[in-house]
């Protein structure tokens, strides 16, 4: 790949990226969230068309107009967010798009046998080809996605954070498969933040930063400090509001207390507090348990042990209704699928958690509902200022404002934010940062998750660093250095 550029409205995701991958090597692609890694592999997979640049395959320039063309050339991609179809069987997912058929009819027996052989080669013969893929664990779904990639005549396989949902034994099995692939001449483009994995399996490393290639072809044994320095070192990209002078901790009311919260496979023995008027940032790699902790606090997931206390009252585990009544609100990472009713109005999306306030004798007072929701929308300067507009027509930043307005109307005591600026342009980010700070200034306890280390350092009062489901460091956010945080989250658990 030479000089690859790709622009989206309001942002240039790739700005002249170069990448070379050789047969039988494991080429590792590094970079922080937002560096352009996902966009680059989507160009390579035919899912995005570059605005400029040249892609050369076997020495000749090629154009990949769609994913089918990429697969015909032998390029298979396993995305971090798996694209399996829940309603179909394991075998049907593996051969989706290139079914084993004759005279228009799928040969079920042959398909099942081929799927079984692929799963066996991946070290997972226990996954039944006829099982519905939606019933599998996240790790098993990852294996099915790998089997699908290998069901093609693959010459280059792209793996985006493949170990995020795997145990140590499963990672060891993954590495065995990768070594078998490279021994057969297949190239692997491997994306990971985990330095131990890079050194264990990698051949060479390319580093992206802000949509540009800043290093190419480095040996995988390059010191972590050098790689981290390449990924960071830029000027602050975000405009953060000034921090409010914080009263001493013993003078501020404790709103949220989490003690020894545990969910096997996600997080273990997690304890922390958040006080009124405080913003606490939770930072860690994908798969470190960040979102799962928020879901457990909100009651969307029932933990195996530990307690969540709000304003001195212990919440019953796994009960969203009880958490909301206690004043807990969640703006989830996937707002379109988990928070918003896309075809409903802004008003209904804002009022949905407070409808009982506008009901009388079983009837909803729509005039009061609309007036209250519109007032909160106006407070947040949501644009366009039309409370009856379908929320799906809003920009990412304004959709996020609608979610925040919901909890503002509910007058929540604890606000949980999961990747609050994902999919939000730079201008809207500054508005959201100011909004979150103003909510904290009004006494709300804010706990937020972000993959952007500068975002945590710039917005939070206090930061909790999470690695493999455990809090490994806590500090005032203003005292942290980006490279230090990256060192902490990338360390292996045994180091």
C-alpha positions in Angstrom: 0.0 0.0 0.0 1.5 3.4 -1.0 0.2 6.9 -0.2 -3.3 5.6 0.9 -5.6 8.5 1.9 -9.2 8.4 3.0 -11.4 11.2 4.1 -14.8 11.2 5.9 -16.9 14.3 6.6 -15.0 16.4 9.1 -12.0 14.1 9.3 -9.1 12.7 7.4 -8.7 9.1 8.6 -5.7 8.2 6.5 -3.1 10.7 5.2 -0.7 9.0 2.9 -0.2 5.6 4.7 2.4 3.1 3.5 2.4 -0.6 4.3 4.3 -3.6 3.0 3.5 -7.2 4.0 5.6 -10.1 2.8 4.6 -13.8 2.4 4.9 -16.0 5.5 5.4 -13.1 7.9 3.4 -11.8 10.9 3.3 -8.1 10.3 2.1 -6.2 13.4 0.2 -2.9 13.0 0.3 -0.6 16.0 -1.3 2.7 16.9 -3.6 4.3 19.3 -7.4 4.4 18.8 -8.0 6.9 16.1 -4.6 6.4 14.4 -6.3 4.9 11.3 -5.7 1.2 11.8 -9.4 0.1 11.3 -9.8 2.4 8.2 -6.6 1.0 6.7 -7.7 -2.6 7.0 -11.1 -1.8 5.6 -9.4 -0.4 2.5 -7.4 -3.6 2.3 -10.5 -5.6 2.7 -12.4 -3.7 -0.1 -14.9 -2.3 2.4 -13.6 1.3 1.9 -12.3 2.8 -1.3 -9.2 5.0 -0.9 -9.4 8.6 -2.1 -5.9 8.3 -3.5 -2.9 5.9 -3.3 -2.0 2.6 -4.9 -2.5 -1.0 -3.7 -0.1 -3.5 -5.2 -0.7 -7.2 -5.0 1.9 -9.7 -6.3 3.8 -6.8 -8.0 0.8 -5.5 -9.9 -1.6 -2.6 -9.1 -5.1 -3.8 -8.1 -8.4 -2.2 -7.3 -10.6 -3.8 -4.7 -14.1 -2.4 -5.3 -15.8 -4.7 -2.7 -15.0 -7.4 -0.1 -15.7 -10.1 -2.6 -12.9 -8.9 -4.8 -10.5 -8.9 -1.9 -11.4 -12.4 -1.0 -10.9 -13.5 -4.6 -7.3 -12.3 -4.3 -6.9 -14.3 -1.1 -7.4 -11.4 1.5 -9.5 -12.4 4.5 -10.3 -10.1 7.5 -11.3 -10.9 11.0 -12.7 -7.7 12.5 -12.6 -6.7 16.1 -16.4 -6.4 16.1 -17.3 -9.8 14.7 -19.6 -9.8 11.7 -21.3 -13.1 12.3 -25.1 -13.7 11.7 -26.7 -14.8 15.0 -29.6 -16.6 13.5 -27.5 -18.9 11.3 -25.6 -22.1 12.3 -21.8 -22.2 12.8 -21.4 -24.0 9.4 -23.6 -21.5 7.5 -21.6 -18.6 9.0 -18.3 -20.2 8.0 -19.4 -20.6 4.4 -21.6 -17.6 4.1 -21.2 -16.1 0.6 -19.5 -19.1 -0.9 -21.9 -21.9 0.1 -21.2 -25.4 -1.0 -24.1 -26.0 -3.3 -25.2 -28.0 -6.3 -28.1 -27.1 -8.6 -28.9 -24.2 -6.3 -29.2 -26.4 -3.2 -26.8 -26.3 -0.2 -25.1 -29.6 0.4 -25.6 -29.7 4.2 -23.6 -32.8 4.9 -20.5 -31.6 3.0 -20.8 -28.1 4.5 -20.9 -29.6 8.0 -18.0 -31.9 7.4 -15.9 -29.0 6.0 -16.8 -26.8 8.9 -16.0 -29.6 11.4 -12.5 -30.0 9.8 -11.7 -26.3 10.0 -12.8 -26.1 13.7 -10.7 -29.2 14.5 -7.6 -27.6 12.8 -8.2 -24.5 15.0 -8.1 -26.7 18.1 -11.9 -26.5 18.8 -13.5 -29.7 17.8 -16.1 -29.2 20.6 -17.9 -26.4 18.6 -20.7 -28.2 16.7 -21.3 -27.1 13.1 -25.0 -27.2 13.5 -25.1 -25.0 16.6 -26.6 -21.5 16.3 -23.7 -19.1 16.4 -25.5 -16.6 18.6 -25.5 -19.2 21.5 -21.7 -19.4 21.5 -19.4 -17.5 23.9 -17.4 -14.5 22.6 -14.2 -16.6 22.4 -16.0 -19.4 20.5 -17.5 -16.8 18.1 -13.9 -15.5 17.5 -12.9 -19.1 16.5 -15.8 -19.3 14.1 -14.8 -16.0 12.5 -11.3 -17.4 12.1 -12.7 -20.6 10.5 -14.7 -18.4 8.0 -11.5 -16.5 7.1 -9.6 -19.8 6.5 -12.5 -21.3 4.5 -11.3 -19.2 1.5 -8.0 -19.8 -0.3 -6.3 -17.3 2.0 -2.9 -15.7 1.2 -3.2 -12.8 3.6 -5.3 -12.9 6.8 -5.9 -9.7 8.8 -6.6 -10.1 12.5 -7.9 -7.0 14.4 -7.3 -7.5 18.2 -8.0 -11.3 17.9 -6.9 -12.0 21.5 -9.2 -9.4 23.2 -11.8 -12.0 24.3 -9.5 -15.0 24.6 -8.0 -16.7 27.7 -4.2 -17.3 27.9 -4.7 -20.9 26.8 -6.8 -19.8 23.8 -4.2 -17.2 22.9 -1.5 -19.9 22.9 -3.7 -21.9 20.6 -4.2 -18.8 18.4 -0.4 -18.5 18.1 -0.1 -22.1 17.2 -2.6 -21.6 14.3 -0.7 -18.4 13.2 2.6 -20.3 13.1 1.0 -23.1 11.0 -0.4 -20.5 8.6 3.0 -18.7 8.1 4.8 -22.1 7.7 2.4 -22.7 4.8 3.3 -19.3 3.3 0.3 -17.3 4.4 0.9 -13.7 5.6 -0.7 -12.3 8.7 -1.4 -8.7 9.4 -1.8 -8.6 13.2 -3.3 -5.7 15.2 -2.8 -5.6 18.9 -1.9 -3.2 21.8 -0.2 -6.0 23.8 3.5 -5.7 23.5 4.1 -9.3 24.8 2.0 -10.6 21.9 3.9 -8.5 19.4 7.2 -9.9 20.6 5.9 -13.5 20.8 4.4 -13.8 17.4 5.5 -10.8 15.3 8.1 -10.5 12.5 8.0 -6.8 11.7 6.1 -3.7 13.0 4.5 -0.7 11.3 3.3 2.2 13.5 0.5 4.6 12.6 -0.2 7.9 14.3 -2.8 10.4 13.3 -3.5 8.7 10.0 0.2 8.6 9.0 2.9 6.0 8.9 5.5 7.0 11.4 7.6 3.8 11.3 7.6 0.9 8.9 9.3 -2.5 9.0 10.7 -2.3 12.5 11.8 -5.6 14.1 9.2 -6.9 16.5 11.8 -6.9 19.3 11.9 -3.1 19.2 11.8 -1.9 22.8 8.4 -1.0 24.1 9.5 2.5 25.1 10.5 3.2 21.5 7.2 2.0 20.1 5.2 3.9 22.7 7.1 7.1 21.8 6.3 6.6 18.1 2.6 6.2 18.9 2.4 9.3 21.2 4.3 12.5 21.3 1.8 14.7 19.6 0.3 17.9 20.8 -3.0 17.7 22.6 -5.7 17.3 20.0 -8.7 18.2 22.2 -10.0 21.3 23.9 -10.8 20.5 27.5 -12.6 22.7 29.9 -10.7 23.9 33.0 -11.0 21.6 36.0 -13.0 22.9 38.8 -11.1 23.3 42.1 -11.8 20.1 44.0 -12.6 20.2 47.7 -10.7 17.8 49.8 -12.0 14.2 49.4 -13.3 14.1 53.0 -15.3 17.2 52.4 -17.1 15.9 49.3 -20.1 13.6 49.5 -19.4 10.0 48.4 -22.1 9.1 45.8 -20.9 5.9 44.3 -19.0 3.1 46.0 -18.0 -0.1 44.3 -16.5 -2.9 46.4 -14.9 -6.1 45.3 -17.0 -6.3 42.2 -16.2 -9.6 40.3 -17.5 -11.2 37.1 -15.3 -14.2 36.0 -13.8 -13.7 32.6 -14.4 -9.9 32.6 -13.1 -8.3 35.8 -12.1 -9.3 39.3 -12.1 -7.6 42.8 -12.7 -4.1 41.4 -13.1 -1.4 44.1 -13.4 2.4 43.8 -15.4 5.4 44.7 -16.8 8.5 42.9 -17.7 11.6 44.8 -20.2 14.4 44.0 -18.8 16.8 41.4 -16.0 14.4 40.5 -15.2 13.0 37.0 -13.4 9.6 37.2 -11.9 8.1 34.0 -11.5 4.4 33.5 -8.8 3.6 30.9 -7.7 0.2 29.6 -7.4 -1.8 26.4 -10.4 -3.3 24.6 -11.2 -6.5 26.5 -9.9 -5.3 29.8 -13.3 -5.2 31.4 -14.0 -1.5 31.1 -17.5 -1.6 29.6 -18.5 -4.7 31.7 -17.8 -2.8 34.9 -20.2 0.0 33.8 -22.8 -2.5 32.9 -22.5 -4.2 36.3 -22.8 -0.8 38.1 -25.9 -0.1 36.0 -27.5 -3.4 36.7 -27.4 -4.6 33.1 -25.1 -7.4 34.1 -25.3 -9.4 37.3 -21.8 -9.8 38.9 -20.8 -12.9 40.7 -19.7 -11.0 43.8 -19.2 -7.5 45.3 -21.5 -4.6 45.9 -22.5 -1.3 44.3 -23.6 1.4 46.7 -25.3 4.7 45.7 -25.8 7.4 48.3 -25.3 4.9 51.1 -27.8 2.3 49.7 -26.6 -1.0 48.4 -28.2 -1.8 45.0 -29.6 -5.2 44.3 -27.3 -6.8 41.7 -28.5 -7.2 38.1 -31.5 -4.9 38.3 -31.5 -1.9 36.0 -34.8 -0.6 37.3 -33.4 -0.4 40.9 -30.2 1.4 39.6 -32.2 4.0 37.6 -34.4 4.6 40.6 -31.3 5.2 42.7 -30.2 7.8 40.2 -27.8 5.9 38.0 -27.8 6.6 34.2 -25.8 5.0 31.4 -24.8 6.3 28.0 -23.5 3.1 26.4 -20.8 2.8 23.8 -23.2 1.6 21.0 -25.7 4.4 21.4 -27.6 3.5 18.2 -28.3 -0.1 19.1 -28.3 0.2 22.9 -29.6 3.6 23.8 -31.6 5.3 21.1 -34.9 4.6 19.4 -33.7 5.8 16.1 -37.1 6.2 14.4 -38.7 8.0 17.4 -38.5 11.7 18.0 -35.9 13.5 20.1 -38.6 14.2 22.7 -39.4 10.5 23.2 -35.7 9.5 23.4 -35.2 12.1 26.1 -38.3 11.4 28.1 -38.3 7.6 27.9 -36.7 7.1 31.4 -38.9 9.7 33.0 -42.4 8.8 31.6 -43.9 8.2 35.0 -43.5 11.9 35.7 -45.8 12.8 32.9 -48.4 10.1 33.5 -51.7 10.6 35.3 -54.3 8.0 35.8 -52.6 5.9 33.2 -52.6 8.6 30.6 -49.5 10.3 29.2 -49.6 14.1 29.2 -47.8 14.7 26.0 -47.7 18.5 26.4 -45.8 18.3 29.7 -43.6 15.6 28.3 -42.7 17.7 25.2 -42.1 20.8 27.2 -39.8 19.1 29.8 -37.8 17.3 27.1 -37.5 20.4 24.9 -36.2 22.4 27.9 -33.3 19.9 28.4 -32.6 19.8 24.7 -32.3 23.6 24.6 -30.0 23.5 27.6 -27.6 21.2 25.7 -27.9 23.3 22.5 -28.9 20.2 20.5 -29.0 21.0 16.8 -31.1 21.3 14.8 -33.4 22.6 17.6 -36.4 20.6 16.6 -37.5 18.2 19.5 -39.9 16.4 17.1 -37.2 15.5 14.7 -36.4 11.7 14.3 -33.2 11.1 16.3 -31.7 9.0 13.5 -31.3 12.2 11.4 -29.0 13.8 13.9 -25.2 13.9 13.8 -23.2 11.6 16.2 -22.5 14.5 18.6 -26.2 15.5 18.8 -27.3 11.9 19.2 -25.0 11.7 22.2 -26.5 15.0 23.5 -30.0 13.4 23.3 -28.8 10.5 25.5 -27.3 12.9 28.0 -30.5 15.0 28.0 -32.4 11.8 29.0 -30.4 11.5 32.2 -30.4 15.2 32.8 -34.2 15.1 32.8 -34.0 12.1 35.1 -31.8 14.2 37.5 -29.4 11.3 37.9 -26.9 11.2 40.7 -24.4 8.9 38.9 -23.7 9.3 35.2 -21.9 6.4 33.4 -20.4 7.2 30.0 -18.9 4.5 27.8 -16.8 6.0 25.0 -18.8 9.2 25.1 -17.1 10.8 22.0 -16.9 7.7 19.7 -18.1 8.8 16.3 -18.2 12.4 17.3 -16.3 15.1 15.3 -13.7 17.3 16.8 -15.9 20.3 17.2 -18.7 18.5 18.9 -16.2 16.8 21.3 -15.3 20.2 22.9 -19.1 20.8 23.5 -19.5 17.4 25.1 -16.5 17.8 27.3 -17.9 21.2 28.5 -21.3 19.5 29.1 -19.8 16.7 31.1 -17.8 19.2 33.2 -20.9 21.3 33.8 -22.9 18.2 34.9 -20.1 17.4 37.4 -20.1 21.0 38.6 -23.8 20.6 39.4 -23.0 17.7 41.7 -23.3 14.6 39.5 -20.7 11.9 40.0 -19.3 10.9 36.6 -17.6 7.7 35.7 -16.5 7.4 32.1 -14.6 4.9 29.9 -12.4 6.0 27.0 -9.9 4.4 24.7 -8.3 7.8 24.2 -5.7 8.3 26.8 -5.4 12.1 26.2 -9.2 12.3 26.8 -8.9 10.7 30.2 -5.9 12.8 31.2 -7.6 16.0 29.9 -11.2 15.5 31.2 -11.0 13.4 34.3 -10.2 14.5 37.9 -9.0 11.1 38.8 -8.0 8.1 36.6 -8.2 4.3 37.2 -6.0 2.2 35.0 -7.4 -1.2 34.2 -5.5 -4.2 32.9 -7.0 -7.6 32.3 -9.9 -7.0 34.6 -8.1 -5.4 37.5 -7.4 -1.9 38.6 -3.6 -1.6 38.5 -3.1 2.1 39.1 -5.0 5.1 40.4 -3.9 8.7 40.3 -5.0 12.3 39.8 -5.4 12.5 36.0 -3.5 15.8 35.7 -0.4 14.1 37.0 -0.3 11.3 34.4 1.7 11.1 31.3 0.3 9.4 28.2 3.3 7.2 27.7 3.1 6.0 31.3 -0.5 5.0 31.0 0.2 3.1 27.8 3.0 1.3 29.5 0.7 0.3 32.3 -2.1 -1.0 30.1 0.3 -2.8 27.8 2.3 -4.7 30.4 1.7 -8.4 30.6 0.0 -9.7 33.7 3.1 -11.7 34.6 5.5 -8.8 34.3 
